[in-house]
Each structure stands twice: as C-alpha cells, then as structure tokens.
Amino acid sequence: MNNDKEELEKQQEPEPEPVYSETNKVVPAKIAMQQINDKYDRLRSQEPIVVPINDNDLMQIEMFFQSHKTNVHVCPSLVNVYVAGPLGVSETPVWELKYTGILVLLLDRGETKARSRRQIRLAVAERGTGFVLWQDVINNLSNYAVHDPTFHTMYLSTDHRCMVGFSFDEATAAKQLIEKIDRLTSDPANISLSGPPTTKKNKTKRCKREKIKLPKKTDISSPCCFQHVTRLDMADRPNLYSLSTMTSAKEISE
C-alpha cells in the first residue's frame, strides 16, 4: 500500500520546467523585447526630430511670395523663431519660442506702386499654407549675426533693444541663408543707406503718352497654366497655427 501511495504522489507532482528553450522561441522573444526597448528609448530621448522640407513645400512658399520686382529665396529647412525682450547692456537674452516655420528672404527692388521702397525683408512662412507668421526688415541696425552653425540672431527694426533668434534644423541651409544675406547687405542701397543728396535736380521731360485702347472683356481668355497649390478646410484647423489662432471655425466655413 505504501509503495502504491508513493507512486500516485509522484504522478500528481508537476514536472519541472526545462532550464533551456528552443532557439526558434528565444529569437522572436529577443526581437520583440528589443523593439519595445527601442520604442521607449525614443520616447525618452529629448533630441529634436529633423523634418525634411520637400520640393512641394518650397514651390508652394515661393509661389506665395513671388511678385513683380521682388527676388525670393526660400530656406530649405524648418526654423524655430525665438524672441527676447528689451535687453540692458550686460543682460543675457531670455528666449521664448514663438513660431515654427520656413524662413523666406525677400529683396524688394522698389520700382512698383505696392513696393516703392528698396529693402530686404525676412519672413517666416507657415508650412502647408505659406501664410506669413512673422516678418521684419533687415536694415543697417539689424546686426544679423551667426552665433552657431544652426542659430542666428538679429535685432528688430521696430525696437533695436529686442532680439529675434532663428534655430535651424539644417546647418547647410543656415549657411546658404547667411551667405545670401551678407551679399545683399553689402549693397548700401538695400539697407536704407545712401550718399549725400545732390543739390542739382535732374529734370526729365515727360513725353505725352498716347492713350492705349484697353481690350474688351470678351477678348480676354480664361486663365491658362493655372496650378492650385493650397487648399484649406475645417479638418486643417487643429494642425495649422494660422487657422487655429487667427480665424474662427465660422469664418472658415463661410
């Protein structure tokens, strides 16, 4: 009886788990664990993610700013725009993030009714729409400077005590921009500097122009070579800064 009882107890005891595993089971488990670790390592990382600018973004913004007698250069990099308030002589700027967009360098050559003054402008365009988030004029007091390959600063034209900082995702794009700015600002006419005025006034005789007969509406063709590059609707409002802060849902629907 005792022998039968011992054999019955042995049969009821669970078999110990093997100390080894098959290779085909261990490898997938290691891969899954590595994927989880990689995911949470990325979440813990504080390094900024560089978002490349594509050709469609550049074309959209260039077409938005193109106009008669204006040269346009679109910086192929996303830029964070920081603003620092009025500074004292020995104060360190305290930067506050304001916008994220794409920098556009503009040279208005004057010679037009809408832009009669020759000047250099720097604008921040919103990615996806081309709308202007921020802009200012570069003049002889702007002091556009490079503090780092990816960080530039300048003083506001409206208040030279305030600074604006531009943090670029791409160092190459930042280098191209500063080279163009240096080339434009080397011309005194572009930064509101000119020589002493001359006392002699050159009087030009204006010839009487013949009246040009304007075409009729029936002679004007419909638009040709038209390309639609920007389309907005209600679904874009949460994702676009300009729509979410500068317009209401009612204005967009109308």
C-alpha positions in Angstrom: 0.0 0.0 0.0 2.8 2.4 0.8 4.5 1.8 -2.5 1.3 2.4 -4.4 0.7 5.7 -2.5 4.2 6.9 -3.2 3.8 6.2 -6.9 0.5 8.0 -7.0 2.0 11.1 -5.4 4.9 11.1 -7.9 2.4 11.0 -10.8 0.5 14.0 -9.4 3.6 16.2 -8.9 4.1 18.7 -11.8 7.2 18.1 -13.9 9.9 20.8 -13.5 10.2 23.3 -16.4 13.3 22.8 -18.6 16.1 25.2 -18.0 16.6 25.6 -21.7 14.4 26.9 -24.5 14.2 26.1 -28.2 16.1 28.5 -30.5 13.0 29.3 -32.6 11.2 30.5 -29.5 14.1 32.5 -28.0 15.0 34.6 -31.1 11.5 36.1 -31.6 11.3 37.0 -27.9 14.6 38.8 -28.1 13.5 40.7 -31.2 10.2 41.8 -29.5 12.0 42.9 -26.4 14.5 44.9 -28.5 11.6 46.6 -30.3 10.0 47.6 -27.0 13.2 49.0 -25.6 13.9 51.0 -28.8 10.4 52.5 -28.7 10.8 53.7 -25.1 14.3 54.9 -25.7 13.0 57.1 -28.5 10.3 58.4 -26.2 12.8 59.2 -23.5 15.1 61.0 -26.0 15.0 64.8 -25.9 16.8 65.3 -29.2 14.7 67.2 -31.8 13.5 65.3 -34.8 14.6 66.8 -38.1 11.6 67.1 -40.5 12.9 67.4 -44.1 11.4 70.1 -46.4 10.3 68.6 -49.7 10.1 70.3 -53.2 6.3 70.9 -52.9 6.8 72.9 -49.7 9.5 75.1 -51.4 7.4 75.6 -54.5 4.2 76.5 -52.5 6.0 79.1 -50.5 7.9 80.5 -53.4 4.7 81.0 -55.4 3.1 82.6 -52.4 5.8 85.3 -52.1 6.6 85.8 -55.8 5.7 89.2 -57.2 6.9 91.8 -59.7 10.3 93.3 -58.9 10.8 91.0 -55.8 13.5 88.4 -55.5 12.6 85.3 -53.3 14.9 82.8 -51.6 13.2 80.0 -49.6 15.4 78.4 -46.9 15.1 74.6 -47.3 14.9 74.0 -43.5 12.4 74.3 -40.7 13.2 77.1 -38.3 12.1 77.8 -34.7 11.7 81.5 -34.0 12.6 82.8 -30.6 12.0 86.3 -29.2 13.9 88.1 -26.4 12.5 91.2 -24.7 14.3 94.5 -24.2 17.9 94.0 -23.0 20.2 96.0 -20.9 23.9 96.5 -21.5 25.0 93.3 -19.7 21.8 91.3 -19.7 21.6 87.8 -21.2 18.7 87.3 -23.5 15.8 85.1 -22.3 14.5 83.3 -25.3 10.8 82.5 -25.8 9.6 80.2 -28.6 7.1 82.0 -30.8 6.7 80.2 -34.2 7.9 77.3 -36.2 8.0 77.7 -40.0 10.2 78.2 -43.0 12.4 81.3 -43.5 12.0 83.4 -46.6 14.5 86.1 -47.7 13.0 88.8 -49.9 14.6 91.7 -51.8 12.1 94.3 -52.8 13.7 96.3 -55.5 11.2 99.1 -55.4 10.1 100.4 -58.7 6.5 99.4 -58.1 3.5 101.1 -56.6 2.9 98.5 -54.0 6.6 98.3 -53.0 8.1 101.6 -53.9 10.9 101.3 -51.3 14.0 99.2 -51.9 14.6 96.9 -48.9 15.4 93.4 -47.6 12.7 91.5 -45.7 12.9 88.3 -43.7 9.6 86.4 -43.2 8.6 83.2 -41.5 6.1 81.2 -43.6 3.8 78.5 -42.3 4.5 75.1 -43.7 1.4 73.8 -45.5 -0.1 77.2 -46.3 2.7 79.8 -46.9 0.9 82.3 -44.7 3.2 84.8 -43.0 3.6 84.1 -39.3 6.3 86.8 -38.7 8.3 89.3 -40.8 10.7 92.2 -40.4 13.0 94.4 -42.4 16.8 94.0 -42.3 18.5 97.4 -42.2 21.8 98.8 -41.1 21.0 98.4 -37.4 19.6 94.8 -37.6 23.1 93.3 -36.9 22.3 89.9 -38.3 24.8 87.5 -36.7 25.7 83.8 -36.6 26.2 82.5 -33.0 26.3 78.9 -34.0 26.1 77.0 -37.3 22.4 76.5 -36.6 21.5 79.6 -34.6 21.3 83.1 -36.0 20.1 86.4 -34.3 19.1 89.9 -35.3 17.6 93.0 -33.7 14.0 94.1 -34.6 13.7 97.1 -36.9 10.9 98.5 -34.7 12.8 98.2 -31.4 16.6 97.6 -31.5 16.6 96.5 -27.9 14.7 93.3 -28.7 16.3 90.3 -30.4 15.0 87.5 -32.6 16.7 84.1 -32.8 16.4 81.5 -35.5 17.2 77.9 -34.8 17.7 75.9 -38.0 17.2 72.1 -38.4 19.8 72.1 -41.2 23.2 73.7 -40.9 23.7 73.7 -44.7 20.5 75.7 -45.2 21.5 78.2 -42.5 24.9 78.7 -44.2 23.3 79.3 -47.6 21.0 81.9 -46.0 23.7 83.9 -44.2 25.8 84.0 -47.5 22.8 85.5 -49.3 22.1 88.0 -46.5 25.8 89.1 -46.5 25.7 89.6 -50.2 22.6 91.7 -50.1 23.6 93.8 -47.1 26.9 94.6 -48.7 25.0 96.9 -51.0 24.2 100.2 -49.1 21.1 100.8 -51.2 19.5 97.6 -49.8 19.8 98.6 -46.2 18.5 102.2 -46.3 21.9 103.8 -46.7 22.7 106.3 -49.4 25.2 109.0 -50.1 24.7 112.7 -49.6 21.9 114.2 -51.6 22.9 116.2 -54.7 21.9 119.9 -54.9 21.3 119.7 -58.7 18.0 118.2 -59.6 17.8 116.4 -62.8 14.6 117.4 -64.5 13.4 114.9 -67.1 10.9 115.9 -69.8 7.9 113.7 -69.8 6.6 112.8 -73.2 2.9 112.7 -73.6 1.9 109.1 -74.0 -0.7 108.0 -76.4 -3.8 106.7 -74.9 -3.9 102.9 -75.2 -7.1 101.3 -76.1 -7.9 98.6 -73.5 -9.2 95.2 -74.6 -12.8 94.2 -74.1 -13.8 91.5 -71.6 -14.9 89.3 -74.5 -11.3 89.4 -75.9 -9.7 88.2 -72.7 -9.2 84.4 -72.5 -9.9 82.3 -69.4 -6.9 81.6 -67.0 -4.3 79.4 -68.5 -1.4 77.4 -66.9 -3.1 77.7 -63.6 -1.9 75.5 -60.7 -3.8 75.2 -57.4 -1.2 74.7 -54.7 -3.0 75.5 -51.4 -6.4 74.1 -50.2 -7.8 74.5 -46.7 -10.9 73.2 -45.0 -12.2 72.7 -41.4 -10.1 69.5 -40.9 -6.9 71.5 -41.2 -7.7 73.9 -38.4 -6.3 71.8 -35.5 -3.0 71.2 -37.4 -2.3 74.8 -38.6 -1.2 77.6 -36.3 -2.6 80.3 -38.6 -6.1 78.8 -38.8 -6.3 77.9 -35.1 -5.2 81.2 -33.8 -6.1 83.8 -36.4 -9.5 82.6 -37.6 -12.7 81.1 -36.1 -14.4 78.0 -37.3 -17.3 80.2 -38.5 -15.0 82.3 -40.7 -13.5 79.1 -42.4 -16.9 77.6 -43.0 -18.1 80.8 -44.7 
